[in-house]
Amino acid sequence: MMSQRRSFAAAGVASVCVLALISLPAAVALSHRTGRATPVLNGPLRSITRKAKLLKPDSTLRLRGGAAEMEAARDMTFKDASTLEYLDWYQKPDPQWEDKDGCGVVQWDPSLEAWKGSLQHRYGKYKELKRNICKVEGSLENFAKGNEKFGVRRSTDPNKPGIIATEWAPSAQYLALFGDFNGWNRGAHPYSKDDYGVWHLFIPDNADGTPVIPHESRYKIAITTSTGQETTRIPAWVTYTVQAPKGAPTHPGYDAVMWDPPQKFEFKSALPPQPKSLRIYEAHVGMSSEGEPNVNTYDLFRERVLPRIHRLGYNAIQLMAIQEHPYYASFGYHVTSLFAPSSRSGDPDSLKRLVDECHRLGMNVLLDVVHSHAAKNVEDGINNFDGTAHQYFHEGPEGYHTLWDSRIYNYSSWEVLRFLLSNLRWWLEEYKFDGFRFDGVTSILYTHHGMNHAFVHGYDDYFGTATDMDACVYLMLANDLIHSIRPGCISIAEDVSGMPTLSRPVSEGGFGFDYRLAMAAPDMWIKLLKEFTDDEWEMGYIVHTLTNRRYKEKVVCYCESHDQALVGDKTISFRLMDKEMYDGMSNLTPANLIVDRGIAMHKMIRMLTMSLGGEGYLNFMGNEFGHPEWIDFPRVGNDWSYHCARRQWSLADQTHLRYIHLNNFDAAMHGLEQTFPFLVEDCHEYVSLKNEGDKMIVAEKGELLFVFNMHPSNSYQGYRVGTSWGGKYKIVLDSDWPEFGGHYRNDRHQVLHAKNEQWCGRPHYLEIYSPSRTVMVFAKAQ
């Protein structure tokens, strides 16, 4: 037994029934090696009777080639959206939306009582616009079928076969369709303009029944703009574009391509249900190749990379840079053609094959959708489409994002709303995506776009004049739409401001997102790694940052995403091990102190983030095994090199390299969560210990007991940890196991017996050996 010592840790609780930013009184329990804890519980504790399943190579997880092979069990599947059901945990359309006042969210946050007027105003604007849409268009769902009206497409009328072309360009003086099919003749196929600024063209089929514009034929719009300039445009609703080949009259710009294959692609796999526990793998198809200095394809990603992701145990994949963007180094965020998949990685059918294979594996597929801004490109974008700056965007400074050098949509415009909402429906129905990660939501919400704004003045920051009400209503309509046409659709908001009600249903007066990203967590880890030594890390600060989230608003937490992997920044593994990533990762020699610390901390940071960070978890491609390079896309500054626009997957497969240990641990975390779900909404959560001197954190999450020893050197024998549940315990995960690069200081088969005595505010306790820089996870055993 260790010597007795009194120590105090900052009071605190991680319980899902605690409102964010509200201080709670502390109930103090003093003892050796303990801190104080506040016993706030979400309902009565449920006893755990399920037998612990040991996560080890010869059992639940089969560690092979640096990956854990797991098949996710699915309770139900649906062939298409028409057969989908609304499961208990889905957001559901509200048929009584007109009878609501937008103040339902106050029940979850009494602080909003003072802002009911603002909530009512916002919901009133939503009701007014939705009523108008339903009156004019029949329904919100019909309004979002713009792709059936606009763009260049085949006629579906058997009595009128041909090509239909429709474009909204109210200020243009002349439009014509030209391309390969007519020798790029600007005058051969002109449009006609109606009273609403919409241009129309019909080209009947040839006499033999073949289309005038055949499959894979290149074309563009010849336009005379409002200023009289004769130039070209790509149709705003185009569904496939490619860069014009050298020698073509439109090179080096992009051309529209008629995608009308003789055999329409048919999806074979059933649509997966939305998982209760969301574990997301963020991926960029283009930079997922290894070795080859090129842009990877959808097909090769499906064949080579997707199996790795599935074996690790992720149940969702988030695809970046899918919407067409001419500048590769923009990471896909300077979009020019919203309805077209990036042609760098393949044609539309190859992307559909990728989505279909994800569904076969039971994985949800999320699109990183960019509706917060658009590229300022003119000839291959929609900026100044008809010659005016205000067609799709705001006029003047209001329509320009100075930090991103891009254009800002006018969310009050009827046709812009049709354009954006139809875009969401298009990706859900044409490509069978299962949801969206909405990029740049902070920029959408505020007229200042979040620039030079700290959001430290309370609710005044959210309900003041800087909030763009038209943009707020757009987001409400967007979430209303996607949850209506696709039951179980997942929507995630990337917002750094902390906007209240963001992930509450529209029917309550919220914005309707299913999740928000917990963007404070990666900033915290970077700050700790950059500015503090290990012995200076504060356990209370870590726990507070991870658990300080709004009650009843689900979050997806992460320790690093693509942002931290970009050139000029560093990943967590690089901050921990730096040049040792190249020189010290061999298993053939003992790990040096830097590598030993780095591997231990890399695992603990991830387990802390997943266990305490919220209701979802996200990881960026390659970071799970500590990929040793940052991301640097081909550009002038690196002489157009692809060297750092790749992923070295083989590092995680080599048994003589330590990358395999990090990869194994990532798989084990997912196996643990799948076996004992702890990311589900309203899951039991209680932090009983945050001891600053011992650098210990003890937390209950779901049916598991997590014990983190963050001390750089101290290991503790006979350390008491409080628990809600009596009986026998087994270790179900230990970062110190050898397959994770640990030192195996605890017998993985040992059985521990809880003592029936209060400790740290819990009715029982265990006495354990807690090695330095490890996390141990315990579960009840029958």
Salt bridges, closest charged atoms under 4 A:
ASP58 OD1 - LYS56 NZ 3.92
GLU69 OE1 - ARG64 NH2 3.07
GLU71 OE1 - HIS310 NE2 3.91
ASP94 OD2 - LYS100 NZ 2.59
GLU98 OE2 - ARG131 NE 2.68
ASP109 OD2 - ARG550 NH2 2.57
GLU113 OE2 - LYS116 NZ 3.60
GLU137 OE2 - ARG418 NH2 3.07
ASP180 OD1 - ARG218 NH2 3.45
ASP194 OD2 - HIS200 NE2 2.88
ASP205 OD1 - ARG154 NH1 2.85
GLU216 OE1 - HIS215 NE2 3.93
ASP255 OD2 - ARG218 NH1 2.27
ASP260 OD2 - ARG154 NE 3.41
GLU282 OE2 - HIS562 ND1 2.73
GLU292 OE2 - ARG304 NH1 3.38
ASP299 OD1 - ARG302 NH2 2.88
ASP299 OD2 - ARG353 NH2 2.94
GLU303 OE2 - ARG302 NH2 3.92
GLU357 OE2 - ARG360 NH2 2.84
ASP368 OD1 - ARG437 NH1 2.92
GLU395 OE1 - HIS390 ND1 2.80
GLU398 OE2 - HIS394 ND1 3.49
ASP405 OD1 - LYS376 NZ 2.92
GLU415 OE1 - ARG418 NE 2.89
GLU429 OE2 - ARG425 NE 2.84
GLU430 OE2 - LYS264 NZ 3.90
GLU430 OE2 - LYS352 NZ 2.68
ASP434 OD2 - HIS359 NE2 2.69
ASP434 OD1 - ARG486 NH2 2.56
ASP439 OD1 - ARG437 NH1 2.88
ASP461 OD1 - HIS453 NE2 3.24
ASP461 OD1 - HIS457 ND1 3.55
ASP480 OD2 - LYS130 NZ 2.74
GLU494 OE2 - ARG437 NH2 3.26
ASP495 OD2 - ARG516 NH2 3.43
GLU508 OE2 - ARG504 NH2 2.89
ASP514 OD2 - HIS483 NE2 2.72
GLU531 OE1 - LYS527 NZ 3.15
ASP534 OD2 - ARG597 NE 2.69
ASP534 OD2 - ARG773 NH2 2.58
GLU553 OE1 - ARG516 NH1 2.71
GLU553 OE2 - ARG550 NE 2.82
GLU560 OE2 - ARG606 NH2 2.69
ASP563 OD1 - HIS562 NE2 3.12
ASP569 OD1 - ARG575 NH2 2.62
ASP578 OD1 - LYS570 NZ 2.94
GLU580 OE2 - LYS579 NZ 3.31
ASP596 OD1 - HIS743 NE2 2.87
GLU615 OE2 - ARG549 NE 3.76
GLU629 OE2 - HIS643 NE2 3.49
GLU629 OE2 - ARG646 NH2 3.00
ASP632 OD1 - ARG635 NE 2.69
ASP653 OD2 - ARG308 NH2 2.37
ASP666 OD2 - HIS670 NE2 3.62
GLU673 OE1 - ARG279 NH1 2.55
ASP682 OD2 - LYS552 NZ 3.02
GLU685 OE1 - ARG549 NH2 2.60
ASP694 OD1 - ARG5 NH2 2.18
ASP694 OD1 - ARG33 NH1 2.57
GLU700 OE1 - HIS684 NE2 2.76
GLU700 OE2 - ARG762 NE 3.09
GLU703 OE1 - ARG50 NH2 2.68
ASP736 OD2 - ARG745 NE 2.86
GLU739 OE2 - ARG748 NH2 2.72
GLU767 OE2 - ARG720 NE 3.20
